[in-house]
Amino acid sequence: MLTSMSIIPTTFAAILGAIRDLLFSRMANGGVRTPMLIFVSNYLGRTAERFQRLYTHWRNATLPAPRAPRPARPTAPPAAQPPSPPPLRLPRRRAWVLHHDRRVTAFISQLRHLLDQPDCAEFLRAVPRAARLIRPVLHLICPNPPPPLLALPPRPALMRPGPLRSALPRPLRHRRPPPPPLFPPIQPYVLAAARAWRKNPA
C-alpha cells in the first residue's frame, strides 16, 4: 500500500515519462512510423499533466463541475479551402505500441501495480474523469484487458425499430369455395339397404 497519496500522480507521471523516453530513443535510432510515435509521446505527456491537475483538485476539494453539453449551433457552409493532408490514423488493436518497442513491457506491471493500490482505487472511484484518462493509456501499451475498476459498463442492446404497421384494419380476404366432390353423395336409403343386406344376405 502506498504510504502517501501524494505520490500517486508523481508515480503515474514517472511511468509515462519513462515510456516517452523509450519512444524518443526508438525514434532517434531510426525507428519506423515516427509521426505516430511522436503523437503518442505528446499524448502521454498531456495525460500525465491532466492526471496531476485532477488529483490536485480532488485533494483540495475544488473539482470543477462537469460541463453541460453545448447546444448545436447552426453552421454556415464551409468556404472552399485547399485540400488538407489526410489525418493521422492510429492502429486500433490493443497494445500496438509494443510492436514498435518491446521495452515498454517493463512498465506495464508498474502501472498495473499502481492502479491496484487502495489509495489509487479510491481516487479513480471518486473522479471518473481520471479513469477515462487511464483507459486509452492501457489500450496503447497493455495487452490484457483493463482491471474491473476501469472496465466500461456493458452497452445496452440497441432496439431496432420494427416494420411500420398501419392502424387501419386489414381487408378481409375472400376465401375460395371448396372444390366439388369427385363422386355424388350417397343417399340415406341406399345406406339403409346396404345395412339390411349385410344382416340378411340372400
Secondary structure, DSSP 8 states (H G I E B T S, - for coil): --S-TTHHHHHHHHHHHHHHHHHHHHHHTT-S-HHHHHHHHHHHHHHHHHHHHHHHHHHTT-------------------------------STTGGGGT-GGGGGGHHHHHHHHTSHHHHHHHHH-HHHHHHHHHHHHHH-SS---TTT----------------SS-------------SS----HHHHHHHHHHHHS--
